[in-house]
Amino acid sequence: MTETKKHPTWRYQSFVQSVLRTAAQLLLLKPWVWSVLTVRVHGRENLKKLKSNQAFIVIANHSSHFDAPLIAGALPRRLSRRLAVGAAADYFFKAWYKALPTRALFNTFPIDRGESTRYKGLTGQLLNEQVPVMIMPEGTRSRTGKIAPFKPGVAALSTKHQVPVVPIALIGAHAAWPPGARVWRAGRPRVDINFGEPLSPKPNESVEQFNKRMRDVVVKLYKKKRA
């Protein structure tokens, strides 16, 4: 068996970068996003049992460029300050002018797509080092707004590394800035962020079963009636 390559992870755990990133999110990113959208956050009380020094995986339906900023801004600061956001290696990490700003704002790490294995093992390495991560299990933004089937990677990571999964539904983000649109919709469209209770694999639950359960929870949160 080939040993999984070790990747440098110091930048994802840097205290200095965490402070600078938090300042940028609080002073620049969140005020801007909250000014162009009407944001409503629900269910943050479901996250009380999560500890700031533990690893976990944040998941959500993926339909807009607003998704990561919304989640980073809505999470309690104690949970978001070290959060690393998974981003497609073939898009965000091929050029420095894409990689640099996303790393600075979201602590992004590369995720392989297609047949590439260049960054194989990096996500698991981060979880082993108690770095929480955000991964969109659909793999790409929905073109219709409907929630696509989940890829099994998150369920497999949670099962292997025994870390909880935080399910989130973003309602209205697709309409606010759909894929293909050059800019977001004017008029401060409403977006609801619904946090669910953290999920963990059950004894003897297969990866496929856990993957389906995770998607079912996100779909249920997505269909939850707006207050």
Backbone torsions as a table, in degrees:
resi	resn	phi	psi	omega
1	MET	NA	133.6	-179.4
2	THR	-77.6	131.9	-179.7
3	GLU	-71.3	136.3	179.0
4	THR	-66.8	133.0	-178.4
5	LYS	-66.5	138.1	176.1
6	LYS	-88.2	134.3	179.8
7	HIS	-110.9	147.4	176.6
8	PRO	-66.5	130.3	-176.2
9	THR	-123.0	6.1	-175.5
10	TRP	-57.9	-37.3	-175.2
11	ARG	-66.3	-26.2	-179.4
12	TYR	-78.9	-12.8	-178.3
13	GLN	-116.4	4.6	-176.2
14	SER	-65.3	125.6	178.2
15	PHE	-65.2	-43.2	-178.7
16	VAL	-61.9	-46.9	179.6
17	GLN	-65.2	-34.0	177.0
18	SER	-63.0	-42.8	179.0
19	VAL	-64.0	-46.0	179.9
20	LEU	-64.7	-41.3	179.7
21	ARG	-64.9	-43.6	178.8
22	THR	-61.4	-42.4	178.8
23	ALA	-62.3	-43.4	180.0
24	ALA	-64.7	-39.9	179.8
25	GLN	-67.8	-44.0	-175.8
26	LEU	-74.3	-37.1	-173.9
27	LEU	-93.2	-24.3	-175.6
28	LEU	-119.9	-59.8	-170.2
29	LEU	-67.3	-54.9	-177.1
30	LYS	-62.0	-46.8	178.0
31	PRO	-56.8	-38.1	179.7
32	TRP	-67.8	-49.7	-178.5
33	VAL	-61.1	-44.6	-179.3
34	TRP	-68.6	-18.0	178.5
35	SER	-84.6	-26.2	-179.6
36	VAL	-98.4	-9.6	176.8
37	LEU	-125.7	160.5	169.4
38	THR	-103.6	102.8	-170.1
39	VAL	-100.5	133.6	174.0
40	ARG	-124.5	127.6	-177.5
41	VAL	-112.6	131.5	-177.8
42	HIS	-130.7	143.5	170.6
43	GLY	85.6	15.4	-179.9
44	ARG	-62.8	-21.6	178.5
45	GLU	-65.2	-19.0	178.3
46	ASN	-69.9	-11.0	-175.1
47	LEU	-100.7	4.6	-173.5
48	LYS	-60.0	-32.5	-176.3
49	LYS	-79.9	-13.6	178.3
50	LEU	-73.6	138.0	-179.6
51	LYS	-98.2	150.6	-176.7
52	SER	-71.4	-18.7	-177.4
53	ASN	-106.3	16.4	179.9
54	GLN	-111.1	160.1	175.9
55	ALA	-87.1	144.9	173.2
56	PHE	-156.7	168.8	-179.6
57	ILE	-120.2	122.7	176.2
58	VAL	-92.1	129.8	176.5
59	ILE	-127.6	157.6	176.9
60	ALA	-162.6	163.6	169.5
61	ASN	-68.6	146.9	-169.8
62	HIS	-121.4	111.9	-175.9
63	SER	-144.2	0.9	-171.8
64	SER	-157.5	156.7	171.9
65	HIS	-68.4	-13.7	177.8
66	PHE	-78.0	-14.0	-169.0
67	ASP	-56.6	-55.3	-177.9
68	ALA	-64.0	-45.1	177.2
69	PRO	-60.9	-37.3	179.7
70	LEU	-64.7	-45.8	-177.7
71	ILE	-67.7	-44.5	179.3
72	ALA	-61.0	-36.8	-179.3
73	GLY	-77.5	-26.6	-176.7
74	ALA	-89.8	-25.6	178.9
75	LEU	-65.0	145.1	171.9
76	PRO	-55.8	141.5	-174.2
77	ARG	-58.6	-33.3	-179.2
78	ARG	-63.6	-24.0	-179.0
79	LEU	-97.5	-24.1	-175.0
80	SER	-93.5	-15.8	-171.1
81	ARG	-65.5	-28.0	179.0
82	ARG	-109.9	4.2	-175.2
83	LEU	-62.5	131.4	175.1
84	ALA	-108.3	131.8	-173.7
85	VAL	-104.0	124.4	178.4
86	GLY	-72.6	134.2	-179.7
87	ALA	-137.4	147.7	-177.5
88	ALA	-59.8	121.3	-177.1
89	ALA	-63.4	-36.2	-175.8
90	ASP	-75.6	-8.6	179.3
91	TYR	-114.6	-52.1	-172.7
92	PHE	-86.6	-17.0	-173.7
93	PHE	-117.4	16.0	177.4
94	LYS	-90.4	-20.0	-179.4
95	ALA	-136.1	140.5	-175.5
96	TRP	-62.4	-33.3	-176.2
97	TYR	-72.6	-12.1	171.8
98	LYS	-96.8	-39.6	-176.6
99	ALA	-70.1	-42.5	-173.6
100	LEU	-61.6	-51.9	-178.5
101	PRO	-67.7	-34.9	179.7
102	THR	-70.6	-35.9	175.6
103	ARG	-65.7	-41.8	-177.8
104	ALA	-65.5	-38.2	-175.6
105	LEU	-91.1	-32.2	-171.2
106	PHE	-126.4	4.4	180.0
107	ASN	55.0	43.7	-173.7
108	THR	-68.9	147.3	173.0
109	PHE	-128.9	149.3	-174.7
110	PRO	-78.0	139.4	174.1
111	ILE	-120.5	127.6	179.9
112	ASP	-67.7	143.3	170.3
113	ARG	-126.2	156.3	-178.6
114	GLY	71.8	-137.7	-175.5
115	GLU	-95.6	-1.0	-178.7
116	SER	-67.7	142.5	176.1
117	THR	-128.8	21.2	-175.9
118	ARG	-58.7	-38.2	-176.6
119	TYR	-109.9	24.4	179.2
120	LYS	-58.2	132.6	176.9
121	GLY	90.7	-11.1	-175.9
122	LEU	-65.6	-42.8	-178.4
123	THR	-62.1	-45.6	178.0
124	GLY	-62.9	-35.8	178.2
125	GLN	-63.6	-42.1	178.4
126	LEU	-63.4	-43.5	179.6
127	LEU	-63.7	-39.6	177.9
128	ASN	-63.3	-28.1	-179.8
129	GLU	-95.0	16.8	174.8
130	GLN	64.7	33.0	174.0
131	VAL	-98.5	118.3	177.1
132	PRO	-70.3	147.8	-176.9
133	VAL	-130.9	155.8	172.8
134	MET	-115.3	126.1	178.5
135	ILE	-135.2	133.1	176.4
136	MET	-92.0	107.5	-171.4
137	PRO	-70.4	-10.1	173.8
138	GLU	-73.5	-23.2	176.6
139	GLY	93.2	-28.4	179.2
140	THR	-157.5	166.7	-179.2
141	ARG	-68.5	138.4	176.7
142	SER	-68.1	133.6	178.6
143	ARG	-85.5	-14.0	-177.1
144	THR	-113.1	-14.6	-174.7
145	GLY	95.2	-16.9	177.4
146	LYS	-78.0	148.3	-178.3
147	ILE	-79.3	119.1	-178.1
148	ALA	-80.2	167.7	174.6
149	PRO	-57.4	146.1	178.2
150	PHE	-84.8	138.2	169.6
151	LYS	-74.1	149.4	-171.1
152	PRO	-79.0	0.7	-173.8
153	GLY	-58.7	-43.5	-178.5
154	VAL	-65.3	-44.5	179.0
155	ALA	-60.6	-39.9	179.9
156	ALA	-67.1	-41.8	178.9
157	LEU	-64.0	-44.9	179.6
158	SER	-61.2	-42.1	-179.6
159	THR	-66.9	-45.2	-176.8
160	LYS	-68.8	-41.8	-173.4
161	HIS	-100.3	-0.4	176.9
162	GLN	53.3	54.7	177.0
163	VAL	-121.9	146.2	-179.4
164	PRO	-73.8	159.2	177.7
165	VAL	-114.9	129.7	178.6
166	VAL	-99.4	109.4	-179.0
167	PRO	-85.1	136.6	-179.8
168	ILE	-135.8	141.0	172.1
169	ALA	-116.5	131.2	176.1
170	LEU	-106.8	117.2	-175.3
171	ILE	-112.1	119.4	179.7
172	GLY	100.8	-10.3	-178.2
173	ALA	-67.1	-37.1	179.7
174	HIS	-62.7	-44.5	179.5
175	ALA	-67.1	-31.7	-178.4
176	ALA	-70.4	-35.7	179.5
177	TRP	-154.6	78.0	-176.8
178	PRO	-70.3	151.9	176.0
179	PRO	-55.4	136.8	-178.7
180	GLY	99.2	-23.1	178.6
181	ALA	-80.7	137.0	-177.1
182	ARG	-73.7	-31.6	179.4
183	VAL	-137.4	168.6	179.6
184	TRP	-76.2	163.9	-179.7
185	ARG	-76.0	138.7	179.7
186	ALA	-76.5	167.0	175.3
187	GLY	94.6	12.2	179.0
188	ARG	51.9	61.1	178.6
189	PRO	-59.7	149.9	-176.8
190	ARG	-81.4	137.7	173.4
191	VAL	-130.6	128.8	176.8
192	ASP	-105.0	138.1	177.8
193	ILE	-117.1	112.6	-178.2
194	ASN	-107.2	116.6	175.8
195	PHE	-92.6	133.2	174.6
196	GLY	-102.9	172.9	177.5
197	GLU	-71.4	141.8	179.0
198	PRO	-55.9	143.0	-178.8
199	LEU	-112.6	146.3	174.3
200	SER	-135.2	151.5	177.9
201	PRO	-61.4	139.2	176.6
202	LYS	-84.4	157.0	176.5
203	PRO	-55.2	131.3	178.1
204	ASN	67.9	11.1	176.2
205	GLU	-83.0	127.1	-179.2
206	SER	-74.1	164.0	177.0
207	VAL	-58.9	-41.3	-179.9
208	GLU	-63.3	-41.5	179.8
209	GLN	-67.8	-42.4	178.8
210	PHE	-65.6	-39.9	178.8
211	ASN	-60.0	-43.6	178.9
212	LYS	-65.7	-40.6	-179.8
213	ARG	-64.2	-40.6	177.8
214	MET	-60.6	-46.5	-179.0
215	ARG	-64.9	-40.4	179.3
216	ASP	-59.3	-39.4	179.7
217	VAL	-67.0	-44.3	179.4
218	VAL	-63.3	-41.7	178.2
219	VAL	-61.9	-42.5	179.1
220	LYS	-63.1	-42.8	177.4
221	LEU	-64.4	-34.9	-179.9
222	TYR	-67.7	-35.5	-177.9
223	LYS	-86.8	-3.4	-178.0
224	LYS	-61.7	136.2	-177.2
225	LYS	-64.0	133.8	178.8
226	ARG	-69.7	139.6	177.0
227	ALA	-82.1	NA	NA
